């Protein structure tokens, strides 16, 4: 069986032993101290790069008014965020597929270098066109970091131990979503919005050096790379249409306007073309055969739904806390930390359980149940409920998500041949990103529409609903503040309640996942794409 050894430099290697494969002993599973120290250091560097790329998706949310005012580009404001999300989403499956055929370390270094180069361009941007282009360059580099980090963990860590490391990825994901907007606001008001780019240079540079010098992956046979050009083209068109629909619908254009409806038609047609192309591709960018597997397709669909629930809540609940409870931005962020606390606790606990028992099937089902309960509780909140109940609901939401997200990646990786881990991981992450984009837009559109209807009566009292801020609201009469709080409750509560049945369905789907043994040794790769040795 493959045995794990370490050379003098602490580099992990797999050396197959003659004879029939057997379950590794405790000594075989234990990583030597030098190799573990190297792994931890490399992983820390990768997490730094991943945190930067995820933060850059949210950090400009609150800094945009300052940015467009300084660069005189209000008409291009939407593209500052859209350019990054679009480039990152399109390149995600490309990185995953290529990583199964070329050296992952090289791809990580290339992605980090491109991301840092985009940060330099953004920091020097003299106008909005330059800034949008810089954001696109950042997305081209940062888009593949998530899937590459997850695939590298699969290369270096046995499936049974993998959740411990992938859980940190989930925590980084949540921290970036919560910390990005307040960080962007602080930078815009203090050092300046350009520091959102300049801060990437030292951490990104350290991640490049750490990865290039310390990361050593198992050797793989060289294979001929056949790039799925037609698949990439169809995917680019489909994703571009989807991202533009979610970005423009309900904001720049009405949902029933010709541009939005036309983009919907383009998205459907391009998706149909993509399916046809991928069925015939030798090395498809989105492997339909892998997605058809029960332990790949079901976790991917469930992960997409749970991403909708998480980011729909994270995106709009801080505003609810400020307008209903009268909290400041910092105080609402502190309340939202309950979600991060729950996520961290569940991530560590579920990872330990999987590592000790090898059992994982019940965790995602239980996690989906907790998410459903949390959303039901949040949807029924009233201003009289208090912050303690809100914090408890957010804690439950974090606990539920922490039991699901990283476990689903382990399930997907464990269900495919070792030579297709990167492709399968990328497909799973790609659909989760689509869920984030589409779900956040759908929740935001429904919330905004209901809120505007609820606030419509304020104009009679001489209050402009579109100009309400927490500071202005605090200066209004108590009855007006009560009306605003009720409008926000009536707007957000039902939208969150609509997500509960979807989460319940995802839990039922996860109950159909097969319990497959988790390997206690790292997989070997073959040129033909064989499974774990």
Secondary structure as UniProt FT lines:
FT   STRAND          2..6
FT   TURN            8..9
FT   STRAND          12..16
FT   HELIX           26..29
FT   HELIX           33..55
FT   TURN            56..63
FT   HELIX           64..71
FT   HELIX           74..76
FT   HELIX           77..99
FT   TURN            100..101
FT   HELIX           104..123
FT   HELIX           128..142
FT   TURN            143..144
FT   HELIX           145..156
FT   HELIX           159..189
FT   TURN            190..191
FT   TURN            193..194
FT   HELIX           195..214
FT   HELIX           229..248
FT   TURN            250..252
FT   TURN            255..256
FT   HELIX           258..280
FT   HELIX           288..291
FT   HELIX           294..325
FT   HELIX           329..357
FT   HELIX           361..379
FT   TURN            383..385
FT   HELIX           387..402
FT   TURN            403..404
FT   HELIX           405..414
FT   HELIX           418..420
FT   HELIX           421..455
FT   HELIX           456..461
FT   HELIX           465..467
FT   HELIX           470..474
FT   HELIX           478..510
FT   TURN            511..512
FT   TURN            527..528
//
